[in-house]
């Protein structure tokens, strides 16, 4: 490496406070004073005194004078300001510090000298523990300390090395030649040896210092056994566990050296910490011979060359820098808290948990302690419904795991003005945005308010996110298009959006660069593909998230030992058995389901069943993908009190081993047997969405039952024989109608959700089949059918029914233009004789929200907002006032030759603010003209719906 250019020290401009410290040291005294800021309330003449933000002012006292800073929001800003004012008085310009270029080298020499002093040996410091342990080594090893420890165990020395060579940030091994070079400059006090990577103090420590430093170790156990992990460099070999035996008078690095086949521990290279920064978990590996030759022949090493043959991809993935040869992962070392050796065992389960913590979904699974069950949700609905670590903290954890800088985000508020003008038959929401300068807030919350309006419920919030490398290369930039009415919702949804895209990438790590960029665009994320791939270059070697064991599934399906009474292959579910009576209370979208469960690993045909994971109570939100798909598919078919047992094919092996208590035993089963997972679950209780709970607290019977009663009255009056429920969901209306004698002979449900339709089919089939004998109220119903499709599309098979219903929980979940389109389609093409539409009355929300049950947890930010500004449920896209609803319905009726009358349930039309649920009843004025040029003949139209379930009495 003779041709390697010399290392150029990084040019640094010290902060004002750092310069003051260099010149005055402990003589500089900073005092922080808390002051109350003034507030701009935007209301001249307001007599009520309002509190402003808390600010900080700093006074800096130097030997000859003192200064006082202005008030700042952060303490450190006040300190830097005071230091800058002091420098101005001293006539020192921080920017004109070219003479400092070589200062870091002098600092390194000074720091190294300090580490070999008597005082440091007696101190509580992670590195001083190694000094004391080295004094108990025997023979020629007495007092020898591996050089690789200095930069990773002493943060100050490490930071100095980074200022000299920025490459140390990404590869701490580059600090070794810098430390060796500094040792040459202090050869009077520090001894080194040619061709060796160790140092020792040249002059012996005083006996009393040695005695006082190591006396605490005399009472330690004779021998310590520490469980660690052996990581072979060959990916063909498995990771396994090993035991380190450390004697009370020995040095633990010698024990690690023995396991690595070394007689000289000075050749051990030590990584920075793995996992939490406060942890002593590190990787230990032997210095390759080629590296020693290069290092010791030229101390100006700028980059560590690579040797692919012994490159350890798994160890390098954890450490964030290149590791060669076999490595040992151990949680052992010295800390700031005690002179004793700190250690904890690392099991194979811990290793695999560490591995999945580097995947976005894995971080969430670990936060819920439900590795085989939980899944990163697709949406952040409310703070109370979200379970586990919040998206912002998840993304920060992910960045730390991959050695990236903390995400920098900016929450921007844009004031909105709503216009109630009606275009055609539909009111449009108009948002006027004014421009403003974006404000970034690193690692902290902040809002850049646009315009002169106050930040609050009248604004829309958007959150931008930037993620950079430690060297400040921009890796990911998220520029949102969606806005939210709450600051916290904007922030958490934006962080979740980035996590979901990263999760998509980790499921297909070998995707081409073009596809990588296009998937990022779909999430409103901008990346530099080359830099991004370089950052995660080792991931494809370690994770195989996109590979499924389809062969095993085929073998299981062919096995006679599997009960295939119910198969859902799209979810990887082989069999399902639900037991217990139907209580009638089932989870629906937005509700919180609480289950208990046990997941087993079962060896096919072997009578071997090992428990992997269990929870006495596990709560999750339905409809947002918060659990693995097959579990939600089963739970939504259950009712409270029922239990279920089902089998599914295996998830990723690393997830199973991360969940398993005895990873060695489970790994043996996975390697030698054909296995599958068996779940045993029970649905304990269901917490309805907030909207339903608010209604139940105020109305008896609940509004949902009152809406059914309203529809039933019109069915009886009209003597309708055919009914279509548009947006039938899980069939609650159709199910309720079967409890009453009516003239209905055919009932039809249409919905876009397969999951809801599956539930509806089970309920209706059970009731129709059970009550098909004489005397039951639904005896006249001859047929029932459920269709999958959007209610904004027309299907000619449903033309001209007697009565159509679209009750609450449908149109408010659509965009407003879609709701308008539905009105046009149903009255223009389906042409029912009677159509009943209900939707929440926005004006009634203030009453409902005042009756919110006291035991309902509420987001503090949400509670502080004006109650009248909140929709009745978090997933409502809009809610209409009475005037807006009446205008929409009247325009539709006039346009399509219908009459319309208005009513409602819950409350009274004569008492403000009217009904809680407002209802419009449309009546067709005459027979529709099918030959009208504006009305296509039904038989000429394409069938838009798919039949998912059909029942006929004649077949029974």
N, C-alpha and C positions, 0 to 999 in steps of 0.2 A: 504493500500500500504506500510505497514511497512517493507515488505521484498524487496522492490525495491532497487537495488544497487545505491550507491551515484553517482551523475553526475561527470564524470572525465573530467576535462578541456582539451580541445583540445591542444595538444602540438604544439606550433607555433614557427617558426623561422622567426623573423621579417626581413623585407627588410632592406638593408643598410640605405636607406633614412628614414625609420621609426625609426631606432635606433638613427640616428643623431637628429631627431626631439625630441625624448624622452630626450636626453641629453642636447640639446641646444635650443630647441623651436624656437622662433622667431629670435634668434641670428644667426641662420644659414641662409645665403643668397645665393640663386642659381641664376646665370645669364647665359642665353643661347645665344650662338653666332652661327650665320649661316655661314657655310663655303662651298666652292665649291670643290667637290671631283674630283679626276682625273678619266679619262676614258681610257678604254682599247679598242681601235678601231680595233685591229687586223690588222692594216695596217702600218708597219714600214715605216718611211720616209714621212708620210703624212704631208704636210705643213700647212694644214688648221687646226686651233685650234678648238678642239671640247669641248663642255661643258660636264662636268661630273654630277653626281647626286648631289642633294642638301643634305648636311649633317649638323649635329648639334654638337657643342662642349659646354660643361658646365663647368663653373668655380664656385666652392663652397668656400665661404668666411666664416670662423669661427673666433671666437675672437682671437685665437692665431696664426692661419696660414690659408693658402688658397691652393686649389688644382685645377688643370685643367684636364678634361677628354680627352680621344681620341675622334675622330669624329665618330658619329653614325647616322644611318638613322632616328631614332626616338628620340624625345626630352627626353622622359622619360628614355630611355636607357642611354643617356648621363648623366642624373641626378643621376641615380643609380650607374653608374660607378664612378662619382665624389665622391659620398657618400662612396662607397667602398674604394676608395683611401684614404679618410679621416680616415676611421676606421683603415686601415692598419697603418697610421701614429700614431694613438692613441693606437695601439696595441690591438684592439678589434676584436675578431673573431665572425662574425654573426652566424656561425653554432654552436658555443659552447654557447648556450643560454638556457641551461636546467633550469637555475634559473628563466626563464620567465614563467614557467608552470602556476604559480598562478597569473601572472600579469593581465590577462584579468579580473579576479574577482576584483582586485584593481581598474582597469580602470572603471569597471562598477559602483563601489561605487563612484568613483570620478565624473563620468559623471552624476550620479543621484543627487549628491550633487549640481552640477552646475545648473541642471534644476530647482532647487528651490531657486535660487538667485534672487536678485532684478533686476540685469542686464538682466537675461533671460526673466523675465516677460515683460520687455519693448522692447524686440527684436522682429523682424519679423521672425517668425518660426512657422511651422505648429502646433507644440505642445504648444507653448506659447499662441496661440489663445484659446486653451482649458483651460489653466490656467486662462486667463482673463475672459472667459465665466463662469468658475466655481465660480468666485468671485461675480457674479451676482445672483447666486442661493440663495434661501431663506432658513431660518430655519436651520435644522440639515444638509442640503445638501451644506451649504456654503463652498466653497473652495475645495470640494471633486472631485477628478479626477479619472476616471476609470483606473485601472492598465493596461488594455489591450491596451490602447492608446500609452504607452511609446515606446514599441519596433517597432510599425508600423508607428508612426509619427516622430520618431527621428532615422534617419539612422545610426548615430554613435552608439547609444545605441544598436540598432538592430544588427549591425555588431559585437559588443563586445559579445553579447549573442550567436551569431553564432560561435564565436571562442571558447566559453566555451562549448556549446552543438551544434554540427553540425546539429542535427535534427531540429534546429530552421529554417534552410534554407528551408526545406520542410513543416514545420508546425510552424508558428510564435507563436501559443498559448503556445509552450514550453518555450517561453521567460518569460511568466508571473511568474512562480515560481522563476526564476533567479532574476527578478526585486524585487519580494517580499523579497527574501532572502537578497538582497543588501540593502533594506530599513531598515532591522533590524540593519545593521551596521551603519546607519546614523540616528538612532532613536532620536538623539539630535536635528535634524533639520526637520525630516520628520515623520509625524504621520500616523499610520495605525490602523486598528481595527480588532480584532480577528473575523474570520468568514466572513469578507468583502473583496471585491476586489477593494478598493479605497485607495488613498493616499491624504494627504494635507500637506501644510507647517505648522510646529508646531508653529512657532512664526509669528504673523500677519505681512503682508507687511506694510511698511510705508504709511500713507494716501496719501502723494503726489505722490508716485509711482503708487498707485491704481488709483488715479484720472487721472493721465496723460495716463495711460494704457487703461482706458475704456472710455475716453472722446470722442473718435472718434465714439463710438457706440451710443451716445446720439442722434445724428441726423438721425439714421436709421429709416426705416418705423416701424410702431407699430407692424405689423405682416407680416411674410413672408410665402407664400404658396409654397411648393416644391412638385412636382410630383415625386413619387418614385414607386418602383415595389415590390410587396409582393410575395415571393416565398415559398409556403407551402412545408413542408418536405415530404408530401404524394404525390407520383407521380400521384395519382388518381385525385388530385385537380389541377385546372388550375392556372397558373400564372396570377395575375391581378394587376391593378394599384391602388395606394392610394395617399392621400395628407397629407403631414406633415405641420402642422401649428406651426411656430416658432415665438414667440414674440421677440421684439427688446431687451428686458431685460432677455430673457430666454436662456436656453442652448438647442441646437438642439438635443442632446442625450436624454434629458428628453422627447422631442416630439416623438423620435423613441421608447423610452422605453414604452410610453403609447400605441403605436401601437402594441408592442410585449406583452402587458399585464403586464408590470413591473412597480413597484412603485419606484424601486431603480435602477438608470441608471448605477450604478457600476457593476451590473451583466451583462451588455451588453458587449459582446465580439466583437471586430472589426477586420475585415480581412485586409490583405494588399490590395493595389490598384488593381482594376480589369480593364483590358484593358490597355490603355497607362500608362506608369510608372508616367508620369507627371500629370495624372488625379487624382481627389479626389473621384472617384467612388469606393465605398467600400461596403462590405456586413456587416450587423449588425444582431446579433442574441443573444439570451439569454444564459447564462452559464447554462448547465444542472446541476441539483442538485448533481448527482453522481460525476460530475467533481469537483464541489466546495468542496465536502467532501474529495475526494482524494487529491485535491490540498492543502487544508488548513490543512490536517492532516500530510502531509509530503512534505516539500518544495523541495525534491530531485526528482521531477517528471522527468522521462526520456522520456516516451511516453504517449500520451493521449489515454486512452482506448476507445474502441468503444461501442456504443449502437445502434445496427442496427435498433431498433424500431423507433427511431426519427432521423435517419441519413438523412440529406438533400442532396440527390445526385446532384440536379441541382445547388444548391448554392456551394457545394463542388467542382463541375466541374469548376465553374468560378474562385473560389478562389485558387484552387490547394491544399487545405488542408481540413481536416474533419470539417464539420459544422453540428450542430445538432439542431433540432427543426425548427420552421418557421424562415425565414430570410427576411430582407428588403435590397434591393439594392438601394442605394441613391448616388447622386452626390452632396455632400455637405461637407464642411470642411474649414480649414484655410490653407493659403498658405504662401509662402515666399514673396509675392508681396504686401500684404495689411493686415491690422489688421481686416478688415471687413470680415464677413462670406461669403465665396464663395459658390455659389449653381447654379445648372442647373437642369431643369426638365429631367426626364427619362421616355420616353413613352414606350408602349408595342412594338412599331416598333423598338426602340433603343435596347430593350432587345433581340428581335429576330435577329437583325443585329449583336449584340454581340455574339449570339449563332452560327450563320453561319460563323462568322469570325474564328471559331475554326476548320473549315473544309477547306482543301486546295482549293477546287473549290470555296468555299464561300469567301475566301480572295480575289480571282481574281474577282469574281462577284462584290464585293463591290468596288474594285479599278476601275471598269468600270462603277459603278453606274447603272448596268443593271442586277439585280438579277434574273429576269425571262428569260433573253435573252442570256447573256454571258455564256460561258463555258470555263474551263481551256483548252487551246489549247494542241494538242497532239505533237506539234513540234515547236521549235523556229527556224524560217527560217531566217529572217533578222531583225535588230533592227527597221527599218522603217516600216516593216509590223506588228511587234508586237504592240499591243495596250494594254494599261493598265500598271500596275506595272510589272516590270521585274521579271523573276523566282527567281533570287537570293534574291531580297527583299521580295518576297512572302514567300519563305521558312523561312527566318529570322523572319518574322512576325508570321508565324505559330509556330515557336519554342518559341517565346516570349509568345504567347497565351497559350502554354502548359507548361510553366515554364521550358523549356529546355535551355541548353547553346546554344549560337550562333553557327551555323555550322562552322566547321573548314575545310578549303578546300586547296587543293594543285593542281596548274596547272603545268603540266609537259610538256616540249617540247621535242620531239624526232625528230632529223634530218632525212629526208628521201631522198633516191636516187631513181630516176625513171629509169627503164630500158626499152628500146623500143624493146627488143627482142621479136620476134613473135614465139609463140608455136602453130603449126598447122596453123589455119587461124585467130588466135586471139592474139593481143598483150596483155601481162599480165603486171600489175603494181606490181613491187617488192618494198617492203619497208624494209629497213635495220634499225633495232633499236639497239642502244647501251644502256647499262644499266647506271643508275645514282642513286645517293642517293636522295630520295624523300624529299622535303621540305614542311612543313606545314605552313600555314599562317592563323592564327586565325582572323576572321572577316575582313580580308583585302586581296586585290588582291596580287598575287605573282606568279612568274614563276620559276620553277626549270629547267634550261636549261641543256640538255643532250649533251655530246660530246663537241667538240670544235667549232662547227658551231654557227653562231649567230642566235638568236631567231628572226624569221621573216617568210616571206611567204614560205620559203623552208622547214619549220618544220611542224610537226603534233602535235596538242595540245590535251591533255587529262586532265580531272579534276576529282580528287578524293575528296570525301566529308565524313566527320565524324560528327555525332551528338551525343552528350552525355547529361546525366542528369546534374543538378546543382551540384551533388556530383561526377561528372566526371565518371559515369558508361557509357560505350559505348552502345548506343541504336541502331544506324544505321550506316552502313559503305557502301558507294557506290564506287565500283571499276569498272571504265568504260572499255568497250572494243572498243568503237567507238572513233575515233580521228577526229579532225577538223583542218582546215587550219588557223583558227583564234583563238586567245586566248579567246576573248569574247564569241565566239560561243561555244567553249568547256565548258566554265564556265556556261553560261546560259542554255545550253542543259542538263548539268549534274544536275543542280539544278532543272530543269523542270522534269527530269527523276525521281528524288526522290519524287517530288510533285505528279506526276502521280501515282506512286506506293502507296503513302499515300492515294490518292484519291480512289484507288482500294480498299484499306483496309476499308475506311470509308463507302464504298458502301456495304460492307459485314462484319459488325463488329463482327458477331458471327462465322466467319470462323474458322475451327479447326486449331490447331497449325501447323499440317503437311502442310495444304494448305497455311497457312500464310508464312511458310518458302519457299515453292515451288514457290509461286507468287513473293516473294522477289528475289529468284534466277533468275527468268525470267527477272527481271529488273537489274540484276547484283548487287543486294543489299544483304548484309549480316547482319543478325540480331541475337540477342539472343531472341528467341520467348518469353521466360518467362519474361525477363526484359521489352521487348516491350509491352506485354499485360498488365503488371503491370503499366507501364507508362500511358497507355490509358484505364485503367480498368473501368472508369466511362462512357466512350463514348457509350457503348451499351445501357446504361440506358437512355441516353439523346437523341441520334440520332437514327432514324429508316430509314436510307437512302435507305435500300434495299427493303423496303416494299412499294408496289404499291397498289393503290385502284382499283383492277381489277373489283370488284363488281360495282363500280360506272361507269366504262367504259361499262359494260354489260347493265346497266340501261340506259345509254345515247344512246347506239346503238339501244335499243328497243324503245326509245322515238320518238314520231311522230313529235316533234317540231324541231328535228335536220335534216337539209338538208344533206343527205348523197350522194350528186352527185359525190363526189370524196373522196375516203377513202384510207389512207396510215396507216394501223394499226401498222406497224412496228415502226412508229414514233409517235404513239399515236395521229394521226391526223384524225379527224372525217369528216371534209368537207373542201373543198377548192374551191374558186372562184377567178380566175384571170381576171382582166378587163383591157382594153386598147389595142391598136394596138401593134403588135410586131415590135419594132424598129430595131431589128437585132443585138443589142449590149447586150450581156448577160455575166454574170460572169463565169469565168472558174477557175480551180485550179491555185492558185498563185496570182489571181487578188484580188483587194480590192473592196468590194461592200459597198456602202453607202446607208443606208435606213433611213426612218423615220418610227416610229411604235407607236402604242398604244396597250397595253395589258389590257383586261377587265376581270373581274370575272362576269360570267353570271349564274344566277339561272335558271335552266331548267324549262321552262313553266311558269315563274313568271314575265316576263317583268322587271326584275331587272338586271341592267348592271352597275357595279361599275369599274371605271378606277383604275388600279393598278400601271402601269408603262408606261412611254412614253419617247421618245427621238426624237428631231427634226432632228438630224443627228447622225447616229451610223455606224461607219465604222469597218469592220472586214475582215480578210483574208479568202478566200474560200479554202476549202480542208484540213484544219488543225484542224477542230473541235472547232473553236473559238466561236461558238454559239450553242445553243441547237439544236439537230439533225433535229427536224421538221422545224425549221426556215430556216436552210440552204437548206433542201430538197425543200422548197417552192421557196426560192430566186433563186436557180439555174435553175428553170423553168421559170423565169421571164426575161423580157428584160427591159432596161432603159425606164422609163416613165410609166410602168405598175404598177397597184396596186393590192393587193390581200387581201382577208379576209378568215380566216380559224379558225376552232375550234379544240382544243386539250384537252385531259384529264388533270386533275390537277397534277401539280408537288407536291413536298413535302409541307406540310402545313407551316412549318417554313419558307420556301422561300416566300410563298405568304404573310405571316404576316410581314416578313422583308421588303417586297416591298410596302405594303399597308400603306397609310397615316393615315387612320382611322382603326387601327388594331382591335379595339373593335367591330366596325360595321361589318368588314369583318369576324371576328371570329364567330360572331353570324350567318352570312349567311352560313359559312362553316359547322356550327354545326347543322343547321336546314334545309338546302336545299341541293338538288343534284345540283352540280355546275360544270362548265367547264370553260376553258379559251378561250377567243376570241381575235385573233390578227388582227389588221388592219395595213397593211404595204404598203409602196411605195418604189420602187427602184429608187433612185435619180440619181446615176451615178456609173460607174465602172472604176476603175483605172487598166489598164492592167499590167501584170507582167513587170518587168524592161526590160526583153529581148525584148518584143514587143514595148515598148516605145523607146528603143534605135534604133530599126530598123525603126520605123516610123519617127524618127528624121532625119534619113540619107537617106532613100530610098522612092522614089515615083514612082509607087505605092509601098506599103509596101512589104517586102519580102514574107509574107504569100500569097499575091495575085500573086506575081511573080512565086511562086512555083506552084500555081494552074494553071497559064498560061502555065508553062513548061509541066506539066502533060497533059493538054488539047491538046497541040501540038502533043504529042505522041499518044494520044487516037485517034485523027483524022487521023494521018498517018497510024496507024495500023488497022484502021476500027474495033476496038475491040467492041465486043458485051457484054462481061461480065467483070466486074471490082470488085476487092476486095481491100478495104482500110484497111490495117493492122494497128491497133491502131487508129481507126477513131475518138476517143474522142467524142466531141459533134456534130460531123458530118459536120464540116466546109468545108472539101473538097467535100464531096458528095453533100452538099447544093449548093456549088458554081458551080459544074458541071451541075446542073439542070438548070442553067441560060443560057446554051449554047447548040446549036444543035449539037448532037454527034450521033455516031452509037450505043451507049450503049443501051442495052435492059434490062440488069439486073445489079443492083448495090448492093454490099454487104459491110457491115461494121463489124469489129470485135474489141472489146475492153474489158478490164477487169473491167471497172468501170460501175456499174449499173446506178449511178447518171448521168454520161456523156451520156450513151446510152438512158436514159429517155429523156434527152434534145434533143438528135439527133432525136429520134422518133417523138417528137412533131414538130420539124422544118421540117423534111422530109415529114411527113404526111400532114402538112399544105400546103406545096408547091405542092406536087404531087396531092393532092385532088383539090386544087384551080386551077391548071394549066392543068387539064386533058382534056380540050376542045381543039378543033382544033386550030392550029396556034401558040401553045406554043412550046418553044424550046425542052422541055423534053417529047414530045408526044411519042417518040419511046420507052421510058422506060416502060417496061411491069411489072416489079416486083422489089421490094426492100426488103431487109431483114437485120436485125441487130442481131448479135450473141454476147453473153457474154462468154468470155473465154480468156485464155492467148495465145498470138501469138507465144509462144514457144512450143505449142502443136498443133498437126495436127488433123484436122477433115476431113474425106473423102468426105463430101458433097461439099467441096470447091476445089476439085482436078481439075487441068488443066484449070484454068481460062485464059482469053485472056491477061489481064493486072492486075498486083498487084502494089499497092502503099504503101509506108511507109515513109511519109514525116516528116519534122522536128517536134520535140516534142514527139518522140517515143523512138528510140533506145538509145538516150543520157540520158533518164530517167531510163534506165535499168542498171544493173551491166554489165561490159564489157563481162564477160563470157556468160551472158544471151543474149547480142546482137550478139555474135558469134553463139550461139545456134540458135537464130532466123534465121540467114542467112543460116545455114545448113538445118533447118527444111523447110523453105519456098522454097528453090531451090531443095531440095532432095525429098520432099513429095508433097507440093502443086503444084509444077512444072508449074508456070505461063509462058506464052509465053514471056511476058515482065514484068520486075520488076524495079520499080523506087524507089530508096532509097535516102533520103537527110538527112543531119546532119550538125550542125554548124562547120564552119572552125575555129578551135581554134586560128589560127594565125591572124584571122581578128578581134579578140576581142579588141585588143588595139585601133583600129580605132573606133569601136562601142562605147567603153567606153569613149573615148575622146569626143564623141558627146552626151554624157549623158545630158538630158535636165537640164538646170540650176536650175529649180524649184524642182528637185528631191532631197529630203533629203538623205544624205549619212552618214553612220556610219564613224566617224572620224578615227577609227582604220582601216576600210576598205579602206578609201581614202588614208591612208598613205602607203598602200601596193603597190607593183609593179602592175601596171594595167595589164600587160601581164600574171599575175599569176591568174587572176580571171576567172572563168567560166562565160558563158553568162547568166546563171540563177542559183539561189541558189540551186535548187533541181536537177541539172544535176549531174549524177554520174561520167561522164567522157566527154571529148571533144577531138576529134582527129585533128591532123595536117593533111595537104594534103598527106604527105608521109604515115602516119599511115592509113588514110582512103583508099588510093589507094592500099596499101599492103593488107588490109583486104578484099577489094572487089576483087582484082586480085586472091587471094588465093581461095576465094569462087567460082569464075567463073571457074577456072582451075579444081577445085575439082568436080564440078557438071555439067560439059559440057555446060557451058554458055560462051558467049562473054560479055565483059563489056566495056563501054565507059564512060568517065568522063566529066562532065560539071558542071554548077552551075548557080546561080542567085545572083545579087547584086555584083557589081564589075566586074572584067575582068580577064580571065585566063592569059593574057599577062602582067598584072600589079600586082606587089607585094602588098599585100599578097594573091592575087587570089580572088576567089569568097567568099562572106560572107556565103552563103549556098552552100556546095559542094554536088553534086549529082552523083550517079552511076546508069547507065541504063544497066541492065542485059538482054541479049537476049538468049533464048533457041536455041541451035544449031540444034536440031532434036526432033523427037518424043520420049518421055521418055519410057523406057522399063519397063512395069509394072510387068513383070514376072521375072525381075532381082532379084537374091537372096538377094541383098542389098536393095531392094525396096518392102515393103509389098504391097499386093493387097489392094486397098482402101476399098473394101467391107468387108474385114476381120478385119478392124480396128474399135475400139470403137469411137462413136461420142463424142467428147470432149466439144463441144459448146452447149449452151442453146439458143434457139430462144427467143428473148425478144420483137421483133416487126417484123411484116411482112405486106407488102402491095402488092396487085395484081390489075392490071388495070381491069382484067376480072371480079373482084368482084364489080366494081363500076357501 
